[in-house]
């Protein structure tokens, strides 16, 4: 049986199940009005009727909250574990979860000292009167954090972590795949679970619809449900006055799972990806995938890394504080997951209501990575197309000048197009001018407006780009994508190394030069034998 060796072949011929799903989400739970000093002052002075706002007023609240937690634990006979430094909390919780037999409920309360952002009071002096007065400031402190590990009827395992000091921020961690599995069980849909995923499902369209239905409203409902059941740091009167928790996104993972028919198919894909290094567009590092305009001033490292643990390689693509990870999961599936650690990397707010926007960004990034990997090897041009691209043309009544393969300016134009394709953005005349100048080693003002109009016209009439209607922007066409990928890669990976190998100045190992020298010797020997 022939084993597929390219990303295109694997993804086209060997995927038996494909599912997009939100994976792990780590959410910040906070009271908005208590995130600013005037809001804290208002809470103590105007809501609770105290003469001033001070850290001394927060200690009794903490004592009451901790007492509620202790009473809750005793009432429900819940195990309490003090986590040790460096201990994997999830591993400890997993042991208790496996022994939990209830349909839903809290199965463990963990306690750990961790650094947290808290309000403190510092003494300040009035510059006019010299009198001292207390002032609230943000600070950090090592305080007790309480982890409530629970199982929900709809969401499955999750945890809610409370800081035990004012303003009692919390962290909610859920997993979209666990939500999906619970829903499939409730509906009686036959499926085979994969660790943090689905390996097989009798109704995959229904499973995808359920995964798509995991909304901000459902997540918010989960939090409200358990805030009613768990010990609450704020009184009923506080909550009735509007001091309610809200949710923002600290981290969100968006995954694409593609289950393969054979384990070797996934390994073949990674061997293909690693062998070709994904270095299209930049010779030293790859700027890939995220739908963002990347400028020289953009603060970040844009890189692709291949990391191997044991015999399993993983591909990591970084953009600012976010990243894509791709790996072969349990020898059965290709997992591609985008982790957004700061929504502001994409000019999106952190509030949970922005989840639909982040979902779109994350899933599109996964698809772009696969698209680039597929295009990287699946972009061969026929002989007729190749000649059409590089020779002069007549389009209607317009003459189009040649785009000669190997010519420095032609390669720079194609290289600039490949960057626009990888970043999945449309572009303007000025954008192409900037990229072209960088690739030619020129200042952008050294390329005239007339020259740029000439280049855009040449690309447009050849069908490599098209103008977006009613705008001055352009986008790369499928033919332009294939041409940019194929011709720039052909030149960078075949012609340039080969010509360097043939040069008399080449040093070190020169396989091609040595083979040609041997061919010259054989031809010369054959000529001498014929002459004799």
FENTA-V851962 format. One record per residue. N is the residue number from 1. PHI is phi in degrees with one decimal (NA if undefined). Layout:
{{N;PHI} {N;PHI}}
//
This chain:
{{1;NA} {2;-75.3} {3;-94.9} {4;-64.1} {5;-117.6} {6;-109.0} {7;-58.4} {8;-61.6} {9;-66.0} {10;-62.7} {11;-70.7} {12;-86.1} {13;-111.8} {14;-127.2} {15;-92.0} {16;-106.1} {17;-151.9} {18;-135.6} {19;-146.4} {20;-100.4} {21;-155.1} {22;-62.9} {23;-100.0} {24;-79.8} {25;-126.7} {26;-118.2} {27;-117.1} {28;-93.4} {29;-114.2} {30;-152.0} {31;-97.2} {32;-54.4} {33;-66.0} {34;-99.0} {35;-97.8} {36;-135.8} {37;-62.7} {38;-66.3} {39;-66.8} {40;-67.6} {41;-59.9} {42;-63.3} {43;-61.0} {44;-79.2} {45;-83.3} {46;-95.7} {47;-82.7} {48;-91.9} {49;72.9} {50;-91.1} {51;-70.7} {52;-156.1} {53;-105.4} {54;-153.3} {55;-61.2} {56;-64.2} {57;-80.6} {58;-85.3} {59;-59.5} {60;-60.9} {61;-64.1} {62;-63.7} {63;-61.2} {64;-67.5} {65;-66.0} {66;-62.9} {67;-63.7} {68;-62.7} {69;-63.6} {70;-62.0} {71;-65.5} {72;-63.1} {73;-62.1} {74;-67.5} {75;-63.3} {76;-102.7} {77;52.5} {78;-97.8} {79;-68.1} {80;-119.0} {81;-124.9} {82;-92.0} {83;-69.6} {84;-90.5} {85;-62.2} {86;83.2} {87;-77.6} {88;-77.8} {89;-63.5} {90;-63.6} {91;-66.8} {92;-64.1} {93;-63.3} {94;-60.6} {95;-61.7} {96;-71.7} {97;-66.1} {98;-64.9} {99;-92.4} {100;-80.7} {101;-112.1} {102;-74.2} {103;-69.1} {104;-160.0} {105;146.4} {106;-86.3} {107;-111.5} {108;-160.9} {109;-118.6} {110;-104.4} {111;-129.6} {112;-150.5} {113;-88.6} {114;-140.2} {115;-73.3} {116;-140.5} {117;-91.1} {118;-135.6} {119;-87.7} {120;-131.4} {121;-106.2} {122;-121.8} {123;-87.6} {124;-125.1} {125;-113.9} {126;-70.7} {127;-66.0} {128;-91.1} {129;-99.9} {130;79.6} {131;-75.0} {132;-93.5} {133;-148.8} {134;-79.5} {135;-139.6} {136;-84.9} {137;-139.0} {138;-71.7} {139;-149.2} {140;-119.2} {141;-153.8} {142;-85.0} {143;-131.5} {144;-71.9} {145;-114.9} {146;-110.8} {147;-97.1} {148;-100.2} {149;-90.4} {150;-144.1} {151;-119.5} {152;-106.5} {153;-59.5} {154;-98.2} {155;-101.1} {156;74.4} {157;-65.7} {158;-158.4} {159;-139.4} {160;-125.9} {161;-107.6} {162;-107.7} {163;-77.6} {164;-89.4} {165;-126.5} {166;-55.6} {167;-94.8} {168;59.9} {169;-67.5} {170;-136.6} {171;-128.4} {172;-113.4} {173;-121.2} {174;-128.3} {175;-134.6} {176;-65.6} {177;-69.1} {178;-66.8} {179;-59.2} {180;-61.8} {181;-61.2} {182;-60.6} {183;-68.4} {184;-65.2} {185;-64.3} {186;-61.8} {187;-90.8} {188;70.2} {189;-90.4} {190;-66.6} {191;-158.5} {192;-114.7} {193;-73.3} {194;-113.8} {195;-53.3} {196;59.7} {197;176.1} {198;-125.6} {199;-92.8} {200;-153.8} {201;-150.8} {202;-73.2} {203;-133.5} {204;-67.1} {205;-65.1} {206;-66.1} {207;-60.8} {208;-65.9} {209;-63.9} {210;-64.7} {211;-61.5} {212;-66.7} {213;-84.5} {214;-74.0} {215;-110.1} {216;-61.3} {217;-65.1} {218;-67.2} {219;-66.0} {220;-61.6} {221;-63.5} {222;-60.5} {223;-61.9} {224;-61.3} {225;-59.5} {226;-82.9} {227;-64.7} {228;-72.3} {229;-92.4} {230;-90.7} {231;-57.6} {232;-117.0} {233;-72.7} {234;-108.4} {235;-75.0} {236;-59.6} {237;-64.7} {238;-59.9} {239;-67.6} {240;-65.7} {241;-81.3} {242;104.5} {243;-86.4} {244;-115.1} {245;-76.6} {246;-122.5} {247;-128.3} {248;-129.8} {249;-97.8} {250;-90.2} {251;-153.8} {252;-140.6} {253;-110.6} {254;-119.6} {255;-115.2} {256;-123.2} {257;-106.9} {258;-123.0} {259;-76.3} {260;-102.7} {261;-73.9} {262;-138.4} {263;-58.5} {264;-65.8} {265;-62.7} {266;-65.1} {267;-65.3} {268;-61.4} {269;-60.6} {270;-67.8} {271;-61.4} {272;-67.8} {273;-64.2} {274;-65.9} {275;-62.1} {276;-99.8} {277;64.6} {278;48.2} {279;-104.0} {280;-65.3} {281;97.9} {282;-142.7} {283;-73.6} {284;-106.3} {285;-158.1} {286;-106.8} {287;-109.3} {288;-122.6} {289;80.9} {290;-76.2} {291;-78.3} {292;-135.5} {293;-79.8} {294;-101.2} {295;-109.5} {296;-57.6} {297;-87.0} {298;-65.1} {299;-80.5} {300;169.2} {301;-107.5} {302;-105.2} {303;-149.5} {304;-121.2} {305;-125.1} {306;-112.4} {307;-115.3} {308;-116.5} {309;-113.4} {310;67.1} {311;-113.0} {312;-103.1} {313;-87.2} {314;-130.0} {315;-103.8} {316;-123.5} {317;-120.1} {318;-104.1} {319;-143.9} {320;51.1} {321;-95.7} {322;-110.8} {323;-157.5} {324;-114.2} {325;-122.9} {326;-133.1} {327;-157.6} {328;-95.0} {329;-89.2} {330;52.6} {331;68.0} {332;-125.8} {333;-137.6} {334;-91.8} {335;-110.2} {336;-120.0} {337;-138.1} {338;-98.5} {339;-110.3} {340;-101.3} {341;-92.8} {342;-151.5} {343;-56.0} {344;-69.5} {345;-58.4} {346;-117.5} {347;58.1} {348;-119.0} {349;-69.2} {350;-86.6} {351;-59.8} {352;-60.5} {353;-63.0} {354;-87.2} {355;-56.3} {356;-58.0} {357;-66.7} {358;-67.2} {359;-58.6} {360;-62.7} {361;-63.5} {362;-64.9} {363;-69.1} {364;-66.2} {365;-62.2} {366;-58.4} {367;-66.9} {368;-64.8} {369;-60.1} {370;-64.7} {371;-63.1} {372;-65.9} {373;-63.0} {374;-70.1} {375;-65.3} {376;-54.4} {377;-115.8} {378;-108.1} {379;-134.6} {380;-64.8} {381;-106.2} {382;-70.2} {383;-59.5} {384;-64.0} {385;-65.0} {386;-60.1} {387;-67.1} {388;-63.4} {389;-69.3} {390;-92.7} {391;-93.3} {392;-69.3} {393;-132.0} {394;-118.3} {395;-111.5} {396;66.1} {397;-106.0} {398;-103.2} {399;-92.9} {400;-113.5} {401;-71.3} {402;-68.0} {403;-119.3} {404;-63.0} {405;-66.3} {406;95.3} {407;-69.2} {408;-58.3} {409;-68.6} {410;-63.5} {411;-65.5} {412;-65.7} {413;-63.6} {414;-66.0} {415;-62.8} {416;-64.8} {417;-62.2} {418;-63.7} {419;-65.5} {420;-64.9} {421;-68.4} {422;-62.3} {423;-87.4} {424;54.9} {425;-128.7} {426;-81.4} {427;-149.1} {428;-111.7} {429;-53.8} {430;-65.7} {431;-66.3} {432;-64.2} {433;-61.0} {434;-63.4} {435;-65.3} {436;-63.7} {437;-62.0} {438;-62.3} {439;-71.4} {440;-90.6} {441;71.7} {442;-117.5} {443;-78.3} {444;-61.1} {445;-74.1} {446;-83.3} {447;-105.8} {448;-75.5} {449;-63.0} {450;-63.5} {451;-64.6} {452;-68.0} {453;-62.2} {454;-62.4} {455;-66.6} {456;-64.0} {457;-64.0} {458;-62.9} {459;-70.6} {460;-68.2} {461;-69.1} {462;-84.6} {463;81.9} {464;-86.1} {465;-135.6} {466;-139.8} {467;-83.3} {468;-75.6} {469;-54.2} {470;59.2} {471;-154.0} {472;-108.7} {473;-114.7} {474;-128.0} {475;-138.8} {476;-77.7} {477;-91.7} {478;-56.1} {479;-64.7} {480;-62.0} {481;-60.8} {482;-64.9} {483;-65.7} {484;-62.0} {485;-66.0} {486;-66.1} {487;-71.3} {488;-68.0} {489;-68.4} {490;-58.4} {491;-70.2} {492;-73.5} {493;-104.8} {494;-121.7} {495;-67.6} {496;-63.0} {497;-63.2} {498;-66.1} {499;-65.9} {500;-64.6} {501;-66.9} {502;-81.7} {503;-66.6} {504;-66.1} {505;-84.0} {506;-65.9} {507;-125.3} {508;78.6} {509;-68.2} {510;-134.0} {511;-58.0} {512;-66.1} {513;-61.2} {514;-65.0} {515;-65.5} {516;-69.2} {517;-61.9} {518;-64.6} {519;-62.2} {520;-59.4} {521;-67.1} {522;-65.5} {523;-64.8} {524;-63.5} {525;-64.0} {526;-63.8} {527;-64.6} {528;-66.1} {529;-65.5} {530;-68.0} {531;-68.9} {532;-73.3}}
//
